[in-house]
Amino acid sequence: MTATNRKKVVAQIHIARKQLALDEDTYRQMIATVTGGKRSCSDCNVAELYQVLQHLKDRGFKARPKKRVAQHPGTPHNLDREPMLQKVEALLAEMKAPWSYADAIAKQQTGIAKVAWLKKPEHLRALIAALDVELEKRRLLDSLETAMKARAMSLDDIERLHPELPQNWRRNRKCLGRLCAHYMMPEAWLEAHREGGSQ
């Protein structure tokens, strides 16, 4: 067993100790009971470390599954070689969206089913532009929601105050921009309400 693997087992034991909320005395006594007197992982040989870990599992420790190396499932195999794909990944990360979301846009734009299969720079640029627009819409909607919460109101109140808005206003960048400019300025808010609520 390499030193690295030994460290991994010890790390698992420490995670188990935390998960099971074992205090110092209980933890030391547990190691001593399992190993026949040793009271620290550093004193244990490999076999004893595995015995301690198994004992902790028997007491209810559940090891969490390993996280994927990639930030998003479906990460393209050529990510490291293509800077524009790294830009796509950054946008997806900010939106908390999976690669399948970008794949769907790529297919809609180009007919190519996977971002990893896009070869032409103009295809990647179009994808990045589409993600930029989507991210801007989400940011505007979040900002608007925050501004409304500050006034003890919700996005639903906007539809009541502005019946002229199109049905898809929450996905309309221009509408969101105008509403943010209106509701994020206290003067505009006060003026609107002095005049009866809707502008």
Secondary structure, DSSP 8 states (H G I E B T S, - for coil): --HHHHHHHHHHHHHHHHHTT--HHHHHHHHHHHHTS--SGGG--HHHHHHHHHHHHHTT--------SSSSTT--TTGGG-HHHHHHHHHHHHHT--HHHHHHHHHHHHS-S-GGG--SHHHHHHHHHHHHHHHHHHHHHHHHHHHHHTTT--HHHHHHH-TTS-TTGGG-HHHHHHHHHHHT-HHHHHHHHHTTS--
